[in-house]
Amino acid sequence: MTGNIATIGYGLAAFGPGIGLGMLVAGTQEATARQPEVAGPLRINMFIGMALVEALGLIGLAAGFVFN
């Protein structure tokens, strides 16, 4: 029964980074639509932010294996 509960727990843990990525990309797209001339720097900042948010999801995955 432990494996099933851990699977549900990781699914819930992956929900947060998914919402964060959606908000990050939506904000970048909105800012690019408002000021197209800053699309390059916004894209760079978006990729840095995406890497940080994805790292949170990977840390959650690793913690699931470590504390299992």
PyMOL Python script that loads the backbone (N, CA, C, O; Angstrom):
from pymol import cmd

cmd.read_pdbstr("""\
ATOM      1  N   MET A   1       0.817  -1.197   0.000  1.00  0.00           N
ATOM      2  CA  MET A   1       0.000   0.000   0.000  1.00  0.00           C
ATOM      3  C   MET A   1       0.856   1.254   0.000  1.00  0.00           C
ATOM      4  O   MET A   1       0.378   2.316  -0.399  1.00  0.00           O
ATOM      5  N   THR A   2       2.103   1.163   0.434  1.00  0.00           N
ATOM      6  CA  THR A   2       2.983   2.331   0.501  1.00  0.00           C
ATOM      7  C   THR A   2       3.254   2.908  -0.884  1.00  0.00           C
ATOM      8  O   THR A   2       3.284   4.128  -1.047  1.00  0.00           O
ATOM      9  N   GLY A   3       3.451   2.057  -1.875  1.00  0.00           N
ATOM     10  CA  GLY A   3       3.731   2.541  -3.223  1.00  0.00           C
ATOM     11  C   GLY A   3       2.595   3.350  -3.807  1.00  0.00           C
ATOM     12  O   GLY A   3       2.831   4.347  -4.490  1.00  0.00           O
ATOM     13  N   ASN A   4       1.363   2.937  -3.551  1.00  0.00           N
ATOM     14  CA  ASN A   4       0.229   3.671  -4.084  1.00  0.00           C
ATOM     15  C   ASN A   4       0.112   5.050  -3.455  1.00  0.00           C
ATOM     16  O   ASN A   4      -0.199   6.022  -4.142  1.00  0.00           O
ATOM     17  N   ILE A   5       0.357   5.140  -2.162  1.00  0.00           N
ATOM     18  CA  ILE A   5       0.286   6.426  -1.480  1.00  0.00           C
ATOM     19  C   ILE A   5       1.425   7.330  -1.946  1.00  0.00           C
ATOM     20  O   ILE A   5       1.226   8.533  -2.117  1.00  0.00           O
ATOM     21  N   ALA A   6       2.610   6.770  -2.153  1.00  0.00           N
ATOM     22  CA  ALA A   6       3.743   7.566  -2.638  1.00  0.00           C
ATOM     23  C   ALA A   6       3.476   8.086  -4.039  1.00  0.00           C
ATOM     24  O   ALA A   6       3.863   9.210  -4.359  1.00  0.00           O
ATOM     25  N   THR A   7       2.823   7.294  -4.881  1.00  0.00           N
ATOM     26  CA  THR A   7       2.503   7.731  -6.236  1.00  0.00           C
ATOM     27  C   THR A   7       1.532   8.897  -6.206  1.00  0.00           C
ATOM     28  O   THR A   7       1.699   9.864  -6.948  1.00  0.00           O
ATOM     29  N   ILE A   8       0.536   8.815  -5.369  1.00  0.00           N
ATOM     30  CA  ILE A   8      -0.421   9.912  -5.242  1.00  0.00           C
ATOM     31  C   ILE A   8       0.275  11.151  -4.687  1.00  0.00           C
ATOM     32  O   ILE A   8       0.006  12.267  -5.132  1.00  0.00           O
ATOM     33  N   GLY A   9       1.165  10.958  -3.720  1.00  0.00           N
ATOM     34  CA  GLY A   9       1.899  12.086  -3.148  1.00  0.00           C
ATOM     35  C   GLY A   9       2.763  12.791  -4.172  1.00  0.00           C
ATOM     36  O   GLY A   9       2.815  14.021  -4.198  1.00  0.00           O
ATOM     37  N   TYR A  10       3.451  12.018  -5.027  1.00  0.00           N
ATOM     38  CA  TYR A  10       4.270  12.669  -6.045  1.00  0.00           C
ATOM     39  C   TYR A  10       3.394  13.360  -7.078  1.00  0.00           C
ATOM     40  O   TYR A  10       3.761  14.420  -7.584  1.00  0.00           O
ATOM     41  N   GLY A  11       2.263  12.789  -7.393  1.00  0.00           N
ATOM     42  CA  GLY A  11       1.351  13.455  -8.321  1.00  0.00           C
ATOM     43  C   GLY A  11       0.897  14.804  -7.789  1.00  0.00           C
ATOM     44  O   GLY A  11       0.809  15.777  -8.538  1.00  0.00           O
ATOM     45  N   LEU A  12       0.614  14.860  -6.511  1.00  0.00           N
ATOM     46  CA  LEU A  12       0.244  16.137  -5.902  1.00  0.00           C
ATOM     47  C   LEU A  12       1.436  17.092  -5.837  1.00  0.00           C
ATOM     48  O   LEU A  12       1.272  18.303  -5.985  1.00  0.00           O
ATOM     49  N   ALA A  13       2.633  16.547  -5.614  1.00  0.00           N
ATOM     50  CA  ALA A  13       3.825  17.394  -5.575  1.00  0.00           C
ATOM     51  C   ALA A  13       4.157  17.964  -6.945  1.00  0.00           C
ATOM     52  O   ALA A  13       4.701  19.064  -7.032  1.00  0.00           O
ATOM     53  N   ALA A  14       3.845  17.249  -8.013  1.00  0.00           N
ATOM     54  CA  ALA A  14       4.108  17.736  -9.365  1.00  0.00           C
ATOM     55  C   ALA A  14       3.082  18.772  -9.809  1.00  0.00           C
ATOM     56  O   ALA A  14       3.295  19.482 -10.792  1.00  0.00           O
ATOM     57  N   PHE A  15       1.985  18.855  -9.092  1.00  0.00           N
ATOM     58  CA  PHE A  15       0.930  19.804  -9.439  1.00  0.00           C
ATOM     59  C   PHE A  15       1.403  21.249  -9.257  1.00  0.00           C
ATOM     60  O   PHE A  15       1.074  22.114 -10.069  1.00  0.00           O
ATOM     61  N   GLY A  16       2.168  21.514  -8.203  1.00  0.00           N
ATOM     62  CA  GLY A  16       2.650  22.868  -7.927  1.00  0.00           C
ATOM     63  C   GLY A  16       3.574  23.406  -9.005  1.00  0.00           C
ATOM     64  O   GLY A  16       3.326  24.498  -9.517  1.00  0.00           O
ATOM     65  N   PRO A  17       4.641  22.679  -9.379  1.00  0.00           N
ATOM     66  CA  PRO A  17       5.488  23.168 -10.466  1.00  0.00           C
ATOM     67  C   PRO A  17       4.741  23.317 -11.795  1.00  0.00           C
ATOM     68  O   PRO A  17       5.058  24.200 -12.593  1.00  0.00           O
ATOM     69  N   GLY A  18       3.753  22.457 -12.027  1.00  0.00           N
ATOM     70  CA  GLY A  18       2.964  22.590 -13.258  1.00  0.00           C
ATOM     71  C   GLY A  18       2.201  23.898 -13.302  1.00  0.00           C
ATOM     72  O   GLY A  18       2.173  24.572 -14.332  1.00  0.00           O
ATOM     73  N   ILE A  19       1.584  24.258 -12.193  1.00  0.00           N
ATOM     74  CA  ILE A  19       0.879  25.535 -12.106  1.00  0.00           C
ATOM     75  C   ILE A  19       1.872  26.690 -12.225  1.00  0.00           C
ATOM     76  O   ILE A  19       1.599  27.687 -12.894  1.00  0.00           O
ATOM     77  N   GLY A  20       3.018  26.549 -11.573  1.00  0.00           N
ATOM     78  CA  GLY A  20       4.039  27.601 -11.641  1.00  0.00           C
ATOM     79  C   GLY A  20       4.545  27.835 -13.057  1.00  0.00           C
ATOM     80  O   GLY A  20       4.711  28.981 -13.477  1.00  0.00           O
ATOM     81  N   LEU A  21       4.790  26.759 -13.795  1.00  0.00           N
ATOM     82  CA  LEU A  21       5.242  26.898 -15.182  1.00  0.00           C
ATOM     83  C   LEU A  21       4.174  27.553 -16.050  1.00  0.00           C
ATOM     84  O   LEU A  21       4.478  28.388 -16.902  1.00  0.00           O
ATOM     85  N   GLY A  22       2.933  27.169 -15.828  1.00  0.00           N
ATOM     86  CA  GLY A  22       1.850  27.780 -16.594  1.00  0.00           C
ATOM     87  C   GLY A  22       1.751  29.274 -16.357  1.00  0.00           C
ATOM     88  O   GLY A  22       1.579  30.047 -17.300  1.00  0.00           O
ATOM     89  N   MET A  23       1.857  29.681 -15.106  1.00  0.00           N
ATOM     90  CA  MET A  23       1.798  31.106 -14.789  1.00  0.00           C
ATOM     91  C   MET A  23       3.004  31.854 -15.348  1.00  0.00           C
ATOM     92  O   MET A  23       2.872  32.986 -15.813  1.00  0.00           O
ATOM     93  N   LEU A  24       4.176  31.227 -15.304  1.00  0.00           N
ATOM     94  CA  LEU A  24       5.401  31.841 -15.807  1.00  0.00           C
ATOM     95  C   LEU A  24       5.328  32.083 -17.310  1.00  0.00           C
ATOM     96  O   LEU A  24       5.650  33.171 -17.788  1.00  0.00           O
ATOM     97  N   VAL A  25       4.907  31.068 -18.046  1.00  0.00           N
ATOM     98  CA  VAL A  25       4.828  31.203 -19.503  1.00  0.00           C
ATOM     99  C   VAL A  25       3.715  32.169 -19.889  1.00  0.00           C
ATOM    100  O   VAL A  25       3.875  32.947 -20.829  1.00  0.00           O
ATOM    101  N   ALA A  26       2.592  32.133 -19.179  1.00  0.00           N
ATOM    102  CA  ALA A  26       1.493  33.048 -19.484  1.00  0.00           C
ATOM    103  C   ALA A  26       1.917  34.498 -19.271  1.00  0.00           C
ATOM    104  O   ALA A  26       1.595  35.367 -20.082  1.00  0.00           O
ATOM    105  N   GLY A  27       2.637  34.760 -18.186  1.00  0.00           N
ATOM    106  CA  GLY A  27       3.111  36.122 -17.928  1.00  0.00           C
ATOM    107  C   GLY A  27       4.098  36.596 -18.983  1.00  0.00           C
ATOM    108  O   GLY A  27       4.064  37.754 -19.400  1.00  0.00           O
ATOM    109  N   THR A  28       4.974  35.700 -19.409  1.00  0.00           N
ATOM    110  CA  THR A  28       5.944  36.064 -20.442  1.00  0.00           C
ATOM    111  C   THR A  28       5.250  36.349 -21.766  1.00  0.00           C
ATOM    112  O   THR A  28       5.605  37.303 -22.459  1.00  0.00           O
ATOM    113  N   GLN A  29       4.273  35.537 -22.119  1.00  0.00           N
ATOM    114  CA  GLN A  29       3.549  35.762 -23.368  1.00  0.00           C
ATOM    115  C   GLN A  29       2.772  37.076 -23.334  1.00  0.00           C
ATOM    116  O   GLN A  29       2.722  37.803 -24.326  1.00  0.00           O
ATOM    117  N   GLU A  30       2.174  37.371 -22.196  1.00  0.00           N
ATOM    118  CA  GLU A  30       1.436  38.625 -22.071  1.00  0.00           C
ATOM    119  C   GLU A  30       2.373  39.825 -22.170  1.00  0.00           C
ATOM    120  O   GLU A  30       2.051  40.813 -22.830  1.00  0.00           O
ATOM    121  N   ALA A  31       3.531  39.742 -21.515  1.00  0.00           N
ATOM    122  CA  ALA A  31       4.498  40.837 -21.577  1.00  0.00           C
ATOM    123  C   ALA A  31       5.055  41.006 -22.980  1.00  0.00           C
ATOM    124  O   ALA A  31       5.281  42.133 -23.422  1.00  0.00           O
ATOM    125  N   THR A  32       5.280  39.903 -23.691  1.00  0.00           N
ATOM    126  CA  THR A  32       5.773  39.983 -25.061  1.00  0.00           C
ATOM    127  C   THR A  32       4.719  40.600 -25.983  1.00  0.00           C
ATOM    128  O   THR A  32       5.053  41.346 -26.903  1.00  0.00           O
ATOM    129  N   ALA A  33       3.463  40.289 -25.735  1.00  0.00           N
ATOM    130  CA  ALA A  33       2.396  40.878 -26.548  1.00  0.00           C
ATOM    131  C   ALA A  33       2.289  42.384 -26.315  1.00  0.00           C
ATOM    132  O   ALA A  33       1.953  43.136 -27.230  1.00  0.00           O
ATOM    133  N   ARG A  34       2.574  42.819 -25.093  1.00  0.00           N
ATOM    134  CA  ARG A  34       2.493  44.252 -24.785  1.00  0.00           C
ATOM    135  C   ARG A  34       3.702  45.019 -25.324  1.00  0.00           C
ATOM    136  O   ARG A  34       3.557  46.129 -25.836  1.00  0.00           O
ATOM    137  N   GLN A  35       4.897  44.427 -25.207  1.00  0.00           N
ATOM    138  CA  GLN A  35       6.120  45.081 -25.673  1.00  0.00           C
ATOM    139  C   GLN A  35       6.978  44.077 -26.435  1.00  0.00           C
ATOM    140  O   GLN A  35       7.847  43.432 -25.848  1.00  0.00           O
ATOM    141  N   PRO A  36       6.741  43.941 -27.732  1.00  0.00           N
ATOM    142  CA  PRO A  36       7.475  42.938 -28.520  1.00  0.00           C
ATOM    143  C   PRO A  36       8.981  43.183 -28.586  1.00  0.00           C
ATOM    144  O   PRO A  36       9.744  42.253 -28.850  1.00  0.00           O
ATOM    145  N   GLU A  37       9.418  44.416 -28.350  1.00  0.00           N
ATOM    146  CA  GLU A  37      10.849  44.707 -28.483  1.00  0.00           C
ATOM    147  C   GLU A  37      11.682  44.102 -27.355  1.00  0.00           C
ATOM    148  O   GLU A  37      12.903  44.018 -27.486  1.00  0.00           O
ATOM    149  N   VAL A  38      11.071  43.683 -26.266  1.00  0.00           N
ATOM    150  CA  VAL A  38      11.824  43.074 -25.166  1.00  0.00           C
ATOM    151  C   VAL A  38      11.629  41.556 -25.124  1.00  0.00           C
ATOM    152  O   VAL A  38      11.818  40.938 -24.077  1.00  0.00           O
ATOM    153  N   ALA A  39      11.259  40.965 -26.234  1.00  0.00           N
ATOM    154  CA  ALA A  39      10.989  39.522 -26.278  1.00  0.00           C
ATOM    155  C   ALA A  39      12.241  38.704 -25.959  1.00  0.00           C
ATOM    156  O   ALA A  39      12.146  37.674 -25.291  1.00  0.00           O
ATOM    157  N   GLY A  40      13.405  39.144 -26.424  1.00  0.00           N
ATOM    158  CA  GLY A  40      14.644  38.395 -26.186  1.00  0.00           C
ATOM    159  C   GLY A  40      14.996  38.283 -24.710  1.00  0.00           C
ATOM    160  O   GLY A  40      15.164  37.174 -24.203  1.00  0.00           O
ATOM    161  N   PRO A  41      15.114  39.427 -23.998  1.00  0.00           N
ATOM    162  CA  PRO A  41      15.424  39.332 -22.570  1.00  0.00           C
ATOM    163  C   PRO A  41      14.344  38.610 -21.765  1.00  0.00           C
ATOM    164  O   PRO A  41      14.654  37.901 -20.807  1.00  0.00           O
ATOM    165  N   LEU A  42      13.088  38.785 -22.146  1.00  0.00           N
ATOM    166  CA  LEU A  42      12.017  38.073 -21.445  1.00  0.00           C
ATOM    167  C   LEU A  42      12.137  36.569 -21.628  1.00  0.00           C
ATOM    168  O   LEU A  42      11.895  35.804 -20.694  1.00  0.00           O
ATOM    169  N   ARG A  43      12.512  36.141 -22.832  1.00  0.00           N
ATOM    170  CA  ARG A  43      12.653  34.718 -23.106  1.00  0.00           C
ATOM    171  C   ARG A  43      13.782  34.119 -22.268  1.00  0.00           C
ATOM    172  O   ARG A  43      13.658  33.011 -21.747  1.00  0.00           O
ATOM    173  N   ILE A  44      14.882  34.861 -22.142  1.00  0.00           N
ATOM    174  CA  ILE A  44      16.003  34.377 -21.331  1.00  0.00           C
ATOM    175  C   ILE A  44      15.577  34.233 -19.868  1.00  0.00           C
ATOM    176  O   ILE A  44      15.868  33.225 -19.224  1.00  0.00           O
ATOM    177  N   ASN A  45      14.887  35.248 -19.355  1.00  0.00           N
ATOM    178  CA  ASN A  45      14.421  35.182 -17.963  1.00  0.00           C
ATOM    179  C   ASN A  45      13.409  34.059 -17.772  1.00  0.00           C
ATOM    180  O   ASN A  45      13.381  33.417 -16.722  1.00  0.00           O
ATOM    181  N   MET A  46      12.571  33.818 -18.793  1.00  0.00           N
ATOM    182  CA  MET A  46      11.590  32.744 -18.699  1.00  0.00           C
ATOM    183  C   MET A  46      12.288  31.389 -18.605  1.00  0.00           C
ATOM    184  O   MET A  46      11.885  30.542 -17.808  1.00  0.00           O
ATOM    185  N   PHE A  47      13.333  31.174 -19.412  1.00  0.00           N
ATOM    186  CA  PHE A  47      14.034  29.896 -19.384  1.00  0.00           C
ATOM    187  C   PHE A  47      14.747  29.682 -18.048  1.00  0.00           C
ATOM    188  O   PHE A  47      14.791  28.561 -17.542  1.00  0.00           O
ATOM    189  N   ILE A  48      15.301  30.748 -17.478  1.00  0.00           N
ATOM    190  CA  ILE A  48      15.939  30.630 -16.163  1.00  0.00           C
ATOM    191  C   ILE A  48      14.894  30.269 -15.114  1.00  0.00           C
ATOM    192  O   ILE A  48      15.121  29.393 -14.281  1.00  0.00           O
ATOM    193  N   GLY A  49      13.752  30.946 -15.158  1.00  0.00           N
ATOM    194  CA  GLY A  49      12.669  30.644 -14.221  1.00  0.00           C
ATOM    195  C   GLY A  49      12.135  29.237 -14.391  1.00  0.00           C
ATOM    196  O   GLY A  49      11.829  28.564 -13.407  1.00  0.00           O
ATOM    197  N   MET A  50      12.018  28.784 -15.638  1.00  0.00           N
ATOM    198  CA  MET A  50      11.543  27.423 -15.884  1.00  0.00           C
ATOM    199  C   MET A  50      12.506  26.397 -15.296  1.00  0.00           C
ATOM    200  O   MET A  50      12.078  25.383 -14.744  1.00  0.00           O
ATOM    201  N   ALA A  51      13.801  26.658 -15.413  1.00  0.00           N
ATOM    202  CA  ALA A  51      14.790  25.728 -14.861  1.00  0.00           C
ATOM    203  C   ALA A  51      14.664  25.650 -13.342  1.00  0.00           C
ATOM    204  O   ALA A  51      14.762  24.568 -12.762  1.00  0.00           O
ATOM    205  N   LEU A  52      14.447  26.791 -12.704  1.00  0.00           N
ATOM    206  CA  LEU A  52      14.316  26.789 -11.250  1.00  0.00           C
ATOM    207  C   LEU A  52      13.045  26.079 -10.801  1.00  0.00           C
ATOM    208  O   LEU A  52      13.065  25.344  -9.814  1.00  0.00           O
ATOM    209  N   VAL A  53      11.942  26.288 -11.511  1.00  0.00           N
ATOM    210  CA  VAL A  53      10.688  25.637 -11.140  1.00  0.00           C
ATOM    211  C   VAL A  53      10.774  24.134 -11.382  1.00  0.00           C
ATOM    212  O   VAL A  53      10.275  23.349 -10.576  1.00  0.00           O
ATOM    213  N   GLU A  54      11.393  23.731 -12.469  1.00  0.00           N
ATOM    214  CA  GLU A  54      11.554  22.303 -12.743  1.00  0.00           C
ATOM    215  C   GLU A  54      12.468  21.648 -11.715  1.00  0.00           C
ATOM    216  O   GLU A  54      12.289  20.476 -11.382  1.00  0.00           O
ATOM    217  N   ALA A  55      13.448  22.400 -11.209  1.00  0.00           N
ATOM    218  CA  ALA A  55      14.325  21.848 -10.173  1.00  0.00           C
ATOM    219  C   ALA A  55      13.525  21.499  -8.933  1.00  0.00           C
ATOM    220  O   ALA A  55      13.831  20.512  -8.264  1.00  0.00           O
ATOM    221  N   LEU A  56      12.503  22.289  -8.609  1.00  0.00           N
ATOM    222  CA  LEU A  56      11.661  21.967  -7.457  1.00  0.00           C
ATOM    223  C   LEU A  56      10.955  20.631  -7.655  1.00  0.00           C
ATOM    224  O   LEU A  56      10.866  19.831  -6.724  1.00  0.00           O
ATOM    225  N   GLY A  57      10.456  20.388  -8.857  1.00  0.00           N
ATOM    226  CA  GLY A  57       9.803  19.113  -9.138  1.00  0.00           C
ATOM    227  C   GLY A  57      10.772  17.943  -9.042  1.00  0.00           C
ATOM    228  O   GLY A  57      10.416  16.880  -8.532  1.00  0.00           O
ATOM    229  N   LEU A  58      11.987  18.132  -9.526  1.00  0.00           N
ATOM    230  CA  LEU A  58      12.982  17.058  -9.457  1.00  0.00           C
ATOM    231  C   LEU A  58      13.427  16.805  -8.020  1.00  0.00           C
ATOM    232  O   LEU A  58      13.692  15.663  -7.644  1.00  0.00           O
ATOM    233  N   ILE A  59      13.510  17.858  -7.220  1.00  0.00           N
ATOM    234  CA  ILE A  59      13.850  17.672  -5.806  1.00  0.00           C
ATOM    235  C   ILE A  59      12.751  16.874  -5.115  1.00  0.00           C
ATOM    236  O   ILE A  59      13.037  16.025  -4.271  1.00  0.00           O
ATOM    237  N   GLY A  60      11.485  17.145  -5.471  1.00  0.00           N
ATOM    238  CA  GLY A  60      10.383  16.373  -4.907  1.00  0.00           C
ATOM    239  C   GLY A  60      10.463  14.909  -5.291  1.00  0.00           C
ATOM    240  O   GLY A  60      10.188  14.034  -4.470  1.00  0.00           O
ATOM    241  N   LEU A  61      10.839  14.633  -6.534  1.00  0.00           N
ATOM    242  CA  LEU A  61      11.007  13.259  -6.973  1.00  0.00           C
ATOM    243  C   LEU A  61      12.138  12.569  -6.228  1.00  0.00           C
ATOM    244  O   LEU A  61      11.990  11.433  -5.780  1.00  0.00           O
ATOM    245  N   ALA A  62      13.264  13.254  -6.095  1.00  0.00           N
ATOM    246  CA  ALA A  62      14.405  12.675  -5.393  1.00  0.00           C
ATOM    247  C   ALA A  62      14.082  12.453  -3.917  1.00  0.00           C
ATOM    248  O   ALA A  62      14.490  11.447  -3.338  1.00  0.00           O
ATOM    249  N   ALA A  63      13.359  13.377  -3.314  1.00  0.00           N
ATOM    250  CA  ALA A  63      13.000  13.220  -1.896  1.00  0.00           C
ATOM    251  C   ALA A  63      12.091  12.004  -1.707  1.00  0.00           C
ATOM    252  O   ALA A  63      12.163  11.327  -0.682  1.00  0.00           O
ATOM    253  N   GLY A  64      11.250  11.733  -2.684  1.00  0.00           N
ATOM    254  CA  GLY A  64      10.399  10.548  -2.609  1.00  0.00           C
ATOM    255  C   GLY A  64      11.201   9.263  -2.597  1.00  0.00           C
ATOM    256  O   GLY A  64      10.839   8.306  -1.912  1.00  0.00           O
ATOM    257  N   PHE A  65      12.301   9.235  -3.361  1.00  0.00           N
ATOM    258  CA  PHE A  65      13.148   8.045  -3.365  1.00  0.00           C
ATOM    259  C   PHE A  65      14.016   7.957  -2.102  1.00  0.00           C
ATOM    260  O   PHE A  65      14.242   6.870  -1.571  1.00  0.00           O
ATOM    261  N   VAL A  66      14.488   9.088  -1.640  1.00  0.00           N
ATOM    262  CA  VAL A  66      15.381   9.088  -0.484  1.00  0.00           C
ATOM    263  C   VAL A  66      14.636   8.710   0.783  1.00  0.00           C
ATOM    264  O   VAL A  66      15.134   7.911   1.576  1.00  0.00           O
ATOM    265  N   PHE A  67      13.459   9.266   0.986  1.00  0.00           N
ATOM    266  CA  PHE A  67      12.712   9.052   2.234  1.00  0.00           C
ATOM    267  C   PHE A  67      11.717   7.910   2.158  1.00  0.00           C
ATOM    268  O   PHE A  67      10.848   7.780   3.020  1.00  0.00           O
ATOM    269  N   ASN A  68      11.842   7.081   1.129  1.00  0.00           N
ATOM    270  CA  ASN A  68      10.916   5.960   0.982  1.00  0.00           C
ATOM    271  C   ASN A  68      11.221   4.845   1.905  1.00  0.00           C
ATOM    272  O   ASN A  68      10.525   3.830   1.897  1.00  0.00           O
TER     273      ASN A  68
END
""", "prot")
cmd.dss("prot")
cmd.show_as("cartoon", "prot")
cmd.util.cbc("prot")
cmd.orient("prot")
